[in-house]
Amino acid sequence: MIAEMLKQRNLPEFRSREEMIDMLLKNEYGYFPDIPYEVSVSEPKNLYGRYCDSTVMHSKVDMTITTQFGSHTFPIQRVLHKEGVNPFVVYLGFGSNVPSKGYPTEEISDNGFDVLTFNYNDVATDNGDFTNGLPTIFMPEGRKNPTDCGKLMFWAWAACRVLEYALTIPTLDPKSASVMGHSRLGKTALLAGMLDERFRFVFSNCSGGSGAALSRGNSGLPYMQALPEKENIFDYEPEWKTGETIRDVLLQFPFWFCENYKKSALKCYGEDFDQHYLLATIFPRYVYVGSGNADYWADPTSEFLSACAVSELYEKNGLPGIKHKDRLPEPEECYHEGRVGYHMHKGPHIHSRHDWQKYMAYIRKHMDD
């Protein structure tokens, strides 16, 4: 069944990693400016979060990026165990609160994981303004070329710098180095995984269109058009499917991408690429897609099929891809056996403790492989 569904999508064949990266940068995400830079990190300042027990410390450091055009500083919050060598996650956050709705700090710490997180808006604001944050020191005159990167690339590049810093901390285990994000930051996490091979685990939670979800075959109904009023969306199983198209995302967030991406808006897919290429750039490392069964806008079917498509690359090269039943997944199903992981939570566009539990279990299962 799944093989036939993928055949109907008519996906482009895989190319070399270098070719796929160049195609995605040139036509979707844009190239990061090739400008020399320096990075400095302040000494940790303890924040004494009340959720931390005697074994865990909540602290903050400031990371400063300097180029010939100036400097920009953004804070990184750390929740680290005081002893041992622990698995860790670079978490792209929507806010600065620790814990937060998508970041159940105490539960993560209780499971033996450490986290470094930053507010993506502290790196570059989530709008079309390129006169604040990192863009000011890398693009002082703004975007000039159709291949100049958008905001997703700035956030992903910052995640890579946070990883560099994390790898200097002796209590963090490099073989568990992970990056994680939700929604637009799930797209960003995948992009960071493409940029930096030191991320061994890459987690995308409900990243949808221009993230994990395939563009070809996306039904692309108008935004929220057919969502009837229901008392409990968790109990609603629609007869229709929808999904955000390239045109939809560019109407709202053109500044996330390079200008060249607009060439894909009418067809609603890239001429010679699709989002399975983004997952494929993470091969042979571990890539994981999380979906919600009621997250219609992110199109969980297209997210799952993308994971299945990239599995073919792993299996062709003698590595286990996603181990799934030959059908679309049902709510609460979880596939953890291969180097391509997947689960579907029951519910809409959320990132919850349920998802964190699945991601932590996957790292534990594979970090010593």
Secondary structure, DSSP 4 states (H G I P E B T S, - for coil): -HHHHHHHHTPPPP--HHHHHHHHIIIII-BPP----EEEEPPPEE---TT--TTEEEEEEEEEEEETTEEEEEEEEEEEESSS-B-EEEEEESSS-SSBTTB-HHHHHHTT-EEEEEEHHHHS-SSS--SSSTHHHH-TT---STTB--HHHHHHHHHHHHHHHHTT-TTB-GGG-EEEEETHHHHHHHHHHHH-TT--EEEEES--BTTTB-STT---PPTTTT----S-GGG---SS-----HHHHHHH-GGGS-GGGGGGTTTTS-SS--THHHHHTTTTSEEEEEEETT-GGG-HHHHHHHHHHHHHHHHHTTS------SS---TT-EE-SSSEEEEEESSSS---HHHHHHHHHHHHHHTT-
